[in-house]
Amino acid sequence: MRNRLAHTLTIGSLVVALLSGCTFTAEIANLEPYDPSDGVGATLEDVAIRNVLLVTSDGGEANLVMTVVNSSGNDTELVVQFGEGESRQTPTLMDTSVADLT
């Protein structure tokens, strides 16, 4: 009876060690900041820019897609530039104020 119990405990311990062994040495990924989407993000003081992505079908003209969150409570100007050298352009993306939704 003791022999059967010892074998059962040994096999059970081995199964637990084999099935969960990789989690003992794996880094905890949720403590590291990362962009969980295809785009990239940045935080500049109280303005968070999330999921910045250029969408194009032919590699020429592209649509800029992004989410901007201003948590400062004040109006903030966001300037987006593209191009190189003298061909650099600075278009006006949106010229509106958003009411406080809280």
C-alpha positions in Angstrom: 0.0 0.0 0.0 2.8 2.4 0.9 4.6 1.6 -2.3 1.5 2.4 -4.4 1.0 5.7 -2.6 4.7 6.6 -3.1 4.5 5.9 -6.8 1.3 7.9 -7.1 2.8 10.9 -5.3 6.0 10.6 -7.4 4.1 10.5 -10.7 1.8 13.3 -9.6 4.7 15.5 -8.6 6.5 14.7 -11.9 3.4 15.6 -13.9 2.9 18.9 -12.1 6.6 19.8 -12.5 6.5 19.0 -16.3 3.3 20.8 -17.0 4.2 24.0 -15.0 8.0 24.0 -15.2 8.2 26.6 -17.9 6.2 29.1 -15.9 8.8 29.1 -13.1 11.4 30.7 -15.3 9.2 32.8 -17.7 9.3 36.5 -17.3 6.0 38.1 -16.4 5.1 39.9 -19.6 2.2 42.0 -18.2 4.5 44.1 -16.1 6.3 45.4 -19.2 4.7 48.2 -21.2 4.0 47.2 -24.8 1.7 48.2 -27.7 -0.9 45.4 -28.0 -1.8 46.3 -31.6 -0.2 46.8 -35.0 0.4 50.5 -34.4 2.8 52.2 -32.0 2.2 54.6 -29.1 3.8 57.3 -27.0 3.1 59.4 -24.0 4.2 63.1 -23.9 3.4 64.6 -20.5 -0.4 64.5 -20.3 -1.1 63.6 -23.9 -1.2 59.9 -24.8 -0.9 58.9 -28.5 -2.1 55.4 -29.1 -2.1 53.0 -32.0 -0.5 55.3 -34.6 -0.7 53.5 -37.9 -0.3 54.5 -41.6 -2.7 52.5 -43.8 -1.9 52.3 -47.5 -2.9 50.1 -50.4 -0.1 50.9 -52.8 2.7 52.2 -50.7 2.1 55.8 -52.0 -0.6 57.8 -50.3 -1.5 56.7 -46.8 -4.1 57.4 -44.2 -2.9 58.3 -40.7 -5.0 56.5 -38.0 -4.4 57.2 -34.3 -6.1 57.9 -31.0 -5.0 60.9 -28.9 -6.0 61.2 -25.3 -5.5 64.6 -23.5 -5.8 64.1 -19.8 -4.5 67.5 -18.8 -7.9 69.2 -18.8 -6.4 72.0 -21.0 -6.5 72.5 -24.8 -3.3 71.1 -26.3 -2.0 71.6 -29.9 -0.9 68.5 -31.7 1.4 69.0 -34.7 2.0 66.2 -37.2 4.7 66.6 -39.9 5.6 64.4 -42.7 8.1 64.5 -45.6 11.8 65.3 -45.7 13.8 68.5 -45.9 12.0 71.3 -47.8 9.1 69.1 -48.8 8.1 68.7 -45.2 4.4 69.4 -44.7 2.5 70.3 -41.5 -1.3 69.8 -42.2 -4.0 70.9 -39.8 -5.6 67.7 -38.7 -8.4 68.9 -36.5 -9.1 72.4 -35.2 -11.8 71.8 -32.5 -12.1 71.8 -28.8 -13.7 68.9 -27.1 -15.9 69.5 -24.1 -15.1 68.0 -20.8 -17.0 64.7 -20.7 -16.5 63.9 -17.0 
